[in-house]
């Protein structure tokens, strides 16, 4: 079993244990932690101008950076963006001041919607957490529903009391929801534990307990005998490779900066990972083969790659990957047909953390800065 997954699972189990223990404790262990912010409401009521000004600055500077990032590059451009966002934040705060204490308040007026937004974000966080752990959408949805229901019931017990006091159908529906939340939570936890056990090569999910299956089928794999066989690593039941090494195609990449100037010496990398695997988890689950080619003076690179779904990245000293466009659609995955050429456009932005962020020469390129131990290096397909 992957050590990082095991540690993350232990952390989640520890949090559930901590919260369940705190319910039965005579003293609340969180009193000391949250005592410093227990008067945050009166503090906002007294100094809402300053607090709203800070929030306006964070929101407007972020919006200005998102909208004007291509027009204002470098440190000077960042200064312009920060100045514009700060000016708008001060203007918005002055508007609040002109309205008076009974007028518009940024945070104060969002109080009714904040509860709903917090609940939605809270449930979305747990859904992404469980799916990134490897759970399928059904298991993640069950856990998300049960945890969200428990959260509402604990934070707003008046809702449950009101539903029960009405009796008849409303009380019956509330009781059904409570039963579903408990069943889904237990079912989801069992599925999650079974997923970790299955990752270590033993067992399956809770549904497999009631259906026979051949548990020796996965133990008869034949070891690869050639370098070509190692291109497609053994896949799990949930994650099949989506490329075909025996039917190659081509990727024609044009790499430019944000002003459409061609960049030479940039590595264009096609990675053989499944399209459904998130970027941050693909290399954690298994090692992936990749194919690489450097751009010429015209910013063009042609790579012979397997057909199928491939993720494409670009890497160059002094430059960072910005976006990729294929068929007028921004994406990170491309579909390569056998014997066909797929044309893509890649834009890079300057990396100010590295020296000399200019167009580089192919002969002086230091190579890919990515840790190549994460991959099976394949090289070009002959």
Protein Blocks (a to p, Z undefined) as FASTA:
>chain_A
ZZklmmmmmmmmmmmmmmmmmmmpmbdfklmmmmmmmmmmmmmmmmmmmmmmmmmmmmmm
mmmmmmmmmmmgcjklmmmmmmmmmmmmmmmmmmmmmnommlccfklmmmmmmmmmmmmm
mmmmmmmmmmmnopafklmmmmmmmmmmmmmmmmmmmlmmmmmmngmmllmmmmmmmmmm
mmmmmmmmmmmmmmmmmmnopacdfklmmpccdfklmmmcccdfbfklmmmgcddfklcc
fbdfklccddddddddfkopacehiacddddddfklcfklmmmmpccddddddddfkopa
cddddedjdddddddehiacfbdceehiacfbdcddehiacdddddddddfkbghiacdd
fklpgbjfbdfklpccebjaZZ
